[in-house]
Amino acid sequence: MSVDLDSYNTVAERIVEFLEKYPTGSLQRVGELQFVSYAGADWVIYTAAAYRTPDDLRPGYGTAWERVPGTTNFTKGSEIQNAETSAWGRAIIAIGAADTRKGIASSDEVKLAIARQEALPPREWVKEAEKKSTADEVLSVWREAKTKGAVVAVLDQIAALGLQRRQMEEAATANPATGEVIDPAAPTDPNWNVTAIGTPAPEGGDAA
């Protein structure tokens, strides 16, 4: 999905608006930088305050974080600066000192977010599905892969794996005397319908 960066204001534009409204205003860091680990990555957190006047008792606050080390050409080597810029933009918005009709996020922030996404390695959907132990867990992977545009061949492989998991679950709950399934766990998603080779059914219909 393409994003029109022109539909967002830059932080520089917000600073101009801020200083036009509050000529004695300033942007200050709040507290110390924070370094945290989250979802297997390290991040730096920056919080900024936008003061309308030197004695402003209710400044606006904005917080942003950036991955350390940076994963893109925009962030590597300037992680703190990028987090600072994003935090400034949000602090200015917090006191209503800039136009929000173009959104809360600044174009600087959106640009960084896009760059981070593009730097991520492609998801290995089939390998993720293979690590799941139940059909419903495989279904969750299949649903997410479909939402995020995985190719049909990948969806077919996940669906086939889900079908195998379902058959194993049904076999495990079968009555040993009659072979009848006692309590099969029916799929929870109406689209989770596969043929013998595991092809997902089209939206609103059954598999061919």
TABEL-V253589 format. One record per pair of residues at least 6 apart in sequence whose C-alpha atoms are under 8 Angstrom apart, sorted by sequence separation. I is the first residue (numbers start at 1). GAP is how many residues later the second one is. D is the distance in whole Angstrom. If there is no record, write none. Layout:
i=I gap=GAP d=D
i=I gap=GAP d=D
This chain:
i=19 gap=6 d=6
i=36 gap=6 d=6
i=37 gap=6 d=6
i=69 gap=6 d=8
i=70 gap=6 d=4
i=92 gap=6 d=6
i=93 gap=6 d=8
i=132 gap=6 d=6
i=174 gap=6 d=5
i=175 gap=6 d=6
i=193 gap=6 d=8
i=194 gap=6 d=5
i=195 gap=6 d=8
i=201 gap=6 d=4
i=18 gap=7 d=8
i=35 gap=7 d=7
i=36 gap=7 d=5
i=51 gap=7 d=8
i=52 gap=7 d=7
i=69 gap=7 d=6
i=70 gap=7 d=7
i=75 gap=7 d=7
i=93 gap=7 d=7
i=174 gap=7 d=4
i=175 gap=7 d=6
i=193 gap=7 d=6
i=194 gap=7 d=6
i=200 gap=7 d=6
i=201 gap=7 d=7
i=35 gap=8 d=6
i=36 gap=8 d=6
i=51 gap=8 d=5
i=68 gap=8 d=8
i=69 gap=8 d=7
i=70 gap=8 d=8
i=129 gap=8 d=8
i=130 gap=8 d=8
i=173 gap=8 d=6
i=174 gap=8 d=5
i=192 gap=8 d=6
i=193 gap=8 d=5
i=199 gap=8 d=7
i=35 gap=9 d=5
i=36 gap=9 d=8
i=50 gap=9 d=5
i=51 gap=9 d=7
i=66 gap=9 d=8
i=70 gap=9 d=6
i=129 gap=9 d=5
i=146 gap=9 d=7
i=173 gap=9 d=6
i=174 gap=9 d=8
i=191 gap=9 d=7
i=192 gap=9 d=7
i=34 gap=10 d=6
i=35 gap=10 d=6
i=49 gap=10 d=6
i=50 gap=10 d=5
i=69 gap=10 d=7
i=145 gap=10 d=7
i=171 gap=10 d=7
i=173 gap=10 d=6
i=191 gap=10 d=6
i=33 gap=11 d=7
i=34 gap=11 d=5
i=49 gap=11 d=5
i=50 gap=11 d=6
i=68 gap=11 d=6
i=93 gap=11 d=7
i=170 gap=11 d=6
i=173 gap=11 d=7
i=191 gap=11 d=7
i=33 gap=12 d=6
i=34 gap=12 d=7
i=49 gap=12 d=4
i=67 gap=12 d=7
i=129 gap=12 d=6
i=191 gap=12 d=6
i=195 gap=12 d=6
i=33 gap=13 d=6
i=48 gap=13 d=6
i=49 gap=13 d=6
i=66 gap=13 d=6
i=128 gap=13 d=7
i=129 gap=13 d=8
i=142 gap=13 d=6
i=170 gap=13 d=8
i=191 gap=13 d=7
i=193 gap=13 d=7
i=194 gap=13 d=6
i=195 gap=13 d=7
i=32 gap=14 d=8
i=33 gap=14 d=8
i=47 gap=14 d=7
i=48 gap=14 d=5
i=66 gap=14 d=7
i=90 gap=14 d=7
i=170 gap=14 d=5
i=191 gap=14 d=8
i=193 gap=14 d=6
i=47 gap=15 d=6
i=48 gap=15 d=6
i=90 gap=15 d=7
i=169 gap=15 d=7
i=170 gap=15 d=8
i=30 gap=16 d=8
i=31 gap=16 d=8
i=47 gap=16 d=4
i=66 gap=16 d=7
i=89 gap=16 d=8
i=90 gap=16 d=8
i=125 gap=16 d=7
i=142 gap=16 d=6
i=169 gap=16 d=8
i=29 gap=17 d=7
i=30 gap=17 d=5
i=46 gap=17 d=6
i=47 gap=17 d=7
i=66 gap=17 d=6
i=89 gap=17 d=7
i=125 gap=17 d=8
i=141 gap=17 d=8
i=142 gap=17 d=7
i=29 gap=18 d=6
i=30 gap=18 d=5
i=45 gap=18 d=7
i=46 gap=18 d=6
i=65 gap=18 d=5
i=29 gap=19 d=4
i=30 gap=19 d=6
i=45 gap=19 d=6
i=46 gap=19 d=6
i=64 gap=19 d=5
i=166 gap=19 d=8
i=28 gap=20 d=6
i=29 gap=20 d=6
i=45 gap=20 d=4
i=64 gap=20 d=7
i=86 gap=20 d=7
i=125 gap=20 d=7
i=138 gap=20 d=7
i=139 gap=20 d=8
i=27 gap=21 d=7
i=28 gap=21 d=5
i=44 gap=21 d=5
i=45 gap=21 d=7
i=138 gap=21 d=8
i=27 gap=22 d=6
i=28 gap=22 d=7
i=43 gap=22 d=6
i=44 gap=22 d=5
i=64 gap=22 d=6
i=86 gap=22 d=7
i=27 gap=23 d=5
i=28 gap=23 d=8
i=43 gap=23 d=5
i=44 gap=23 d=6
i=63 gap=23 d=8
i=64 gap=23 d=5
i=85 gap=23 d=8
i=86 gap=23 d=6
i=138 gap=23 d=7
i=139 gap=23 d=7
i=26 gap=24 d=6
i=27 gap=24 d=6
i=43 gap=24 d=4
i=44 gap=24 d=7
i=63 gap=24 d=5
i=138 gap=24 d=5
i=25 gap=25 d=7
i=26 gap=25 d=5
i=42 gap=25 d=6
i=43 gap=25 d=5
i=62 gap=25 d=5
i=25 gap=26 d=5
i=26 gap=26 d=7
i=41 gap=26 d=7
i=42 gap=26 d=5
i=61 gap=26 d=8
i=62 gap=26 d=6
i=136 gap=26 d=8
i=25 gap=27 d=4
i=26 gap=27 d=7
i=41 gap=27 d=8
i=42 gap=27 d=8
i=62 gap=27 d=7
i=63 gap=27 d=7
i=135 gap=27 d=5
i=24 gap=28 d=7
i=25 gap=28 d=5
i=26 gap=28 d=8
i=62 gap=28 d=5
i=63 gap=28 d=8
i=126 gap=28 d=7
i=134 gap=28 d=8
i=135 gap=28 d=7
i=24 gap=29 d=5
i=25 gap=29 d=7
i=61 gap=29 d=7
i=62 gap=29 d=4
i=125 gap=29 d=7
i=129 gap=29 d=6
i=135 gap=29 d=8
i=22 gap=30 d=5
i=24 gap=30 d=7
i=61 gap=30 d=4
i=62 gap=30 d=8
i=135 gap=30 d=5
i=22 gap=31 d=7
i=60 gap=31 d=5
i=61 gap=31 d=8
i=126 gap=31 d=7
i=130 gap=31 d=7
i=134 gap=31 d=6
i=135 gap=31 d=5
i=163 gap=31 d=7
i=60 gap=32 d=6
i=62 gap=32 d=7
i=126 gap=32 d=6
i=129 gap=32 d=8
i=133 gap=32 d=7
i=134 gap=32 d=7
i=60 gap=33 d=8
i=61 gap=33 d=6
i=125 gap=33 d=8
i=159 gap=33 d=8
i=46 gap=34 d=7
i=60 gap=34 d=5
i=135 gap=34 d=8
i=160 gap=34 d=7
i=44 gap=35 d=8
i=60 gap=35 d=5
i=134 gap=35 d=8
i=159 gap=35 d=7
i=163 gap=35 d=7
i=44 gap=36 d=7
i=48 gap=36 d=7
i=59 gap=36 d=7
i=160 gap=36 d=8
i=46 gap=37 d=6
i=47 gap=37 d=7
i=75 gap=37 d=8
i=160 gap=37 d=6
i=161 gap=37 d=8
i=45 gap=38 d=7
i=46 gap=38 d=6
i=50 gap=38 d=7
i=74 gap=38 d=7
i=160 gap=38 d=4
i=44 gap=39 d=8
i=48 gap=39 d=5
i=49 gap=39 d=7
i=159 gap=39 d=5
i=160 gap=39 d=7
i=47 gap=40 d=6
i=48 gap=40 d=6
i=158 gap=40 d=8
i=159 gap=40 d=6
i=46 gap=41 d=7
i=50 gap=41 d=5
i=74 gap=41 d=8
i=156 gap=41 d=8
i=157 gap=41 d=7
i=159 gap=41 d=6
i=49 gap=42 d=6
i=50 gap=42 d=6
i=156 gap=42 d=6
i=48 gap=43 d=6
i=72 gap=43 d=6
i=156 gap=43 d=5
i=72 gap=44 d=6
i=155 gap=44 d=8
i=156 gap=44 d=7
i=50 gap=45 d=8
i=71 gap=45 d=7
i=155 gap=45 d=7
i=72 gap=47 d=6
i=71 gap=48 d=6
i=139 gap=50 d=8
i=136 gap=51 d=7
i=135 gap=52 d=8
i=136 gap=52 d=8
i=139 gap=53 d=7
i=27 gap=61 d=7
i=11 gap=74 d=7
i=15 gap=74 d=8
i=18 gap=74 d=7
i=11 gap=75 d=7
i=14 gap=75 d=7
i=21 gap=76 d=7
i=11 gap=77 d=7
i=15 gap=77 d=7
i=11 gap=78 d=5
i=14 gap=78 d=7
i=18 gap=79 d=5
i=17 gap=80 d=7
i=18 gap=80 d=6
i=17 gap=81 d=6
i=14 gap=83 d=8
i=14 gap=84 d=5
i=14 gap=85 d=8
i=9 gap=93 d=6
i=8 gap=94 d=5
i=9 gap=94 d=8
i=7 gap=95 d=6
i=8 gap=95 d=6
i=11 gap=95 d=6
i=10 gap=96 d=5
i=11 gap=96 d=7
i=8 gap=97 d=7
i=9 gap=97 d=5
i=10 gap=97 d=5
i=11 gap=97 d=7
i=8 gap=98 d=6
i=9 gap=98 d=6
i=10 gap=98 d=6
i=8 gap=99 d=5
i=7 gap=100 d=8
i=6 gap=101 d=7
i=5 gap=102 d=6
i=5 gap=105 d=7
i=5 gap=106 d=7
